[in-house]
Amino acid sequence: MGAWLRCYQPRTTAAVKLFCLPHAGGAASAYRAWPGLLGDGIEMHAVQYPGREERFREAFIDDMDVLVERVAAAIRPHTTGRYALFGHSMGGAVAYEVAAHLQRLGSPVPAQLFVSGRQPPELHWRGELHTRDDDGLTAELIRMGPTNAALVSEPELLELVLPVVRNDYRLMETYRPVARPPLQCPITVLHGADDPELTVEQARAWGARTERGMRFHVFAGDHFYLVPQRESVVATVVDALRRACAVTP
């Protein structure tokens, strides 16, 4: 699978491949627990961005266009069969841009695009968080998800995490979406009810990004709702893929 994709539980007879893209500051291991919940009909591949985990010696990518081109190049060989994309937060923006990039190339589009905790590109807002000092970035992490407060008590872990977070915030805050034709695949939107960064109205606006229909799901929790709600989130993904790809348990 090369440097970009991690398949924690290969399933050679699976009907569909699910490619999962991590949030800002995240890594492929954010999805490590998913394969055991997906069932035999779905083979999951987590995208590993450079500069983290076993790719920690590689240079970060802080340009959305470059990241999208490289992720799409890694996924494109797998588009001859049924596949889907899932992205949370920053990963949702990357997943959308990858789907749009593959559509422009004339590659088969995903059977489903899952976007979690992310507004559509026309509502993207710019910021300056990546220019803040370490204390400022740490405060932002805690605001986004109170469970991140554990980082403060682990200085060595925080030292490793903050450069990744700063890079990814730079990527998102310099991201300039352009108008693109609607996707020719359905979109499933997932939203944490108490997400401080995303309203229901903003999340529902993803419906304008597809000509194949949009489904919307709300879960209890904040921006990182998908951690405590993992089983419910994965069940929602499986249900959507069963409808789209005739996946059996």
C-alpha positions in Angstrom: 0.0 0.0 0.0 3.0 2.3 0.1 3.6 5.1 2.6 0.2 6.7 2.4 -2.2 3.9 3.3 -2.5 1.7 6.3 -4.7 -1.5 6.2 -4.9 -2.8 9.7 -7.1 -5.8 8.8 -6.9 -6.9 5.2 -10.1 -8.4 3.7 -9.4 -9.6 0.2 -13.0 -10.6 -0.5 -14.5 -7.3 0.7 -17.1 -5.7 -1.5 -15.9 -2.1 -0.9 -12.8 -0.3 0.3 -13.2 2.5 2.8 -10.4 5.2 2.9 -10.4 7.2 6.1 -8.7 10.6 6.4 -7.6 12.0 9.9 -8.3 15.3 11.5 -5.8 18.1 12.0 -3.0 16.8 14.2 -4.2 13.3 13.7 -2.8 10.1 12.2 -3.9 6.9 10.6 -4.1 5.3 14.1 -7.2 7.4 14.8 -9.1 4.7 12.8 -7.3 1.6 14.2 -10.3 0.4 16.1 -12.7 0.6 13.1 -12.0 -2.6 11.2 -13.4 -4.8 13.9 -16.7 -2.9 13.7 -17.0 -2.7 10.0 -17.6 -6.4 9.2 -16.1 -8.6 6.5 -17.7 -6.8 3.6 -15.6 -3.6 4.1 -11.8 -3.3 4.0 -10.6 -0.1 5.6 -7.5 1.9 4.7 -6.4 4.8 6.8 -4.5 7.6 5.2 -1.2 8.4 6.9 -0.1 11.9 6.3 3.7 12.5 6.4 5.4 13.8 9.5 3.5 11.6 12.0 3.9 8.1 13.5 6.1 5.9 11.4 6.4 8.8 8.8 7.7 11.2 11.5 11.0 11.8 9.7 9.3 13.0 6.6 8.5 16.6 5.9 5.0 17.9 6.6 2.8 19.0 3.8 1.1 22.4 4.5 -0.5 23.0 1.1 -3.9 21.5 0.4 -3.4 21.1 -3.4 -0.2 19.1 -2.9 -1.8 16.9 -0.2 -4.8 16.2 -2.3 -2.8 15.3 -5.4 -0.7 12.8 -3.3 -3.6 11.3 -1.5 -5.5 10.9 -4.7 -2.5 9.3 -6.4 -2.4 6.7 -3.6 -6.1 6.0 -3.8 -6.6 6.1 -7.6 -5.3 2.5 -8.2 -8.1 1.2 -6.0 -10.9 3.1 -7.8 -11.5 0.3 -10.3 -13.6 -1.4 -7.6 -16.2 0.0 -5.2 -14.7 2.5 -2.7 -15.7 5.2 -0.3 -14.1 8.2 1.4 -14.5 9.2 5.1 -12.9 12.3 6.5 -13.2 14.0 9.9 -12.6 17.8 10.4 -9.6 18.6 8.2 -9.9 15.1 6.8 -13.4 16.0 5.6 -12.1 18.9 3.5 -9.3 16.7 2.2 -11.7 13.8 1.4 -14.0 16.2 -0.5 -11.1 17.7 -2.5 -9.8 14.2 -3.3 -13.3 13.1 -4.6 -13.5 16.3 -6.7 -9.9 15.7 -8.0 -10.6 12.1 -9.0 -13.9 13.2 -10.7 -12.0 15.8 -12.7 -9.5 13.2 -13.8 -12.3 11.0 -15.0 -11.7 8.3 -12.4 -14.7 6.4 -10.9 -16.1 8.5 -8.1 -16.6 7.0 -4.6 -19.8 5.2 -3.8 -20.1 7.4 -0.8 -18.4 10.5 0.6 -18.6 10.7 4.4 -17.9 14.2 5.8 -17.7 14.5 9.6 -17.3 17.7 11.6 -16.6 20.0 8.6 -18.4 22.8 6.8 -18.6 22.7 3.0 -15.9 24.6 1.0 -18.1 27.7 0.3 -18.4 28.2 4.1 -14.7 27.7 4.8 -13.2 30.4 7.0 -9.6 31.5 7.3 -7.8 32.1 10.6 -4.4 32.7 12.2 -4.2 30.0 14.8 -1.1 28.5 13.2 0.7 31.8 14.0 0.0 31.5 17.7 2.6 30.4 20.3 2.4 26.9 21.8 0.2 28.1 24.7 -2.3 29.6 22.2 -2.4 26.4 20.2 -2.8 24.3 23.3 -5.7 26.5 24.5 -7.4 26.0 21.1 -7.1 22.2 21.3 -8.7 22.2 24.7 -11.5 24.5 23.5 -12.2 22.1 20.6 -12.4 19.1 22.8 -12.0 19.2 26.6 -10.5 15.7 26.6 -7.5 17.2 24.9 -6.6 18.7 28.3 -4.7 15.5 29.0 -2.0 16.8 26.6 -1.1 19.6 29.0 -0.1 17.0 31.7 2.2 15.2 29.2 4.8 17.7 28.2 6.8 15.2 26.1 3.6 14.2 24.2 2.6 17.8 23.7 6.0 18.6 22.3 5.4 16.0 19.6 1.9 16.9 18.9 2.1 20.7 18.6 4.3 20.8 15.4 1.8 18.5 13.7 -1.2 20.6 14.8 0.6 23.8 13.7 1.3 22.4 10.3 -2.3 21.2 9.8 -3.8 24.5 10.9 -1.5 26.3 8.5 -2.7 24.0 5.7 -6.4 24.7 6.5 -6.0 28.4 7.2 -4.2 28.9 3.8 -6.7 26.6 2.0 -8.5 28.6 -0.7 -11.4 26.5 -2.0 -12.5 27.1 -5.6 -15.9 26.6 -7.2 -16.3 23.1 -8.5 -19.1 21.1 -10.2 -21.2 19.1 -7.8 -20.0 15.6 -7.1 -21.6 12.7 -8.8 -21.7 10.6 -5.6 -23.9 10.8 -2.5 -22.7 12.6 0.6 -23.3 11.4 4.2 -22.7 14.2 6.7 -22.0 13.4 10.4 -22.2 16.1 13.1 -21.5 16.4 16.8 -24.5 18.2 18.4 -22.2 20.3 20.7 -19.5 21.0 18.1 -18.3 24.6 18.8 -17.0 24.9 15.2 -20.0 23.8 13.2 -23.8 24.5 13.2 -26.5 22.2 11.9 -27.2 24.7 9.1 -23.6 24.7 8.0 -23.3 21.0 8.1 -26.5 20.6 6.0 -25.1 22.9 3.4 -23.1 20.0 2.0 -26.3 19.1 0.1 -25.3 21.6 -2.5 -22.1 19.8 -3.2 -23.7 16.7 -4.7 -26.2 15.8 -7.4 -26.7 12.3 -5.8 -28.3 13.2 -2.5 -27.2 13.9 1.0 -28.0 12.2 4.3 -27.5 13.9 7.6 -26.8 12.4 11.1 -26.3 14.1 14.4 -24.5 12.5 17.4 -24.1 13.5 21.0 -20.8 15.1 21.7 -18.4 17.9 20.7 -16.1 18.2 17.7 -14.5 14.9 18.6 -17.8 13.1 19.1 -16.7 10.2 16.9 -14.4 8.9 19.7 -17.0 8.1 22.3 -19.6 7.5 19.6 -17.4 5.2 17.6 -19.8 2.2 17.4 -22.7 4.4 16.4 -20.6 6.3 13.8 -19.3 3.1 12.3 -22.8 1.6 12.2 -23.9 4.6 10.3 -21.1 4.2 7.8 -21.9 0.5 7.4 -25.6 1.2 6.8 -24.8 3.7 4.1 -22.4 1.4 2.3 -24.9 -1.5 2.5 -27.4 0.7 0.6 -24.8 2.0 -1.9 -22.8 -1.1 -2.5 -24.9 -4.0 -1.4 -22.4 -4.8 1.4 -23.3 -7.7 3.6 -22.3 -8.0 7.2 
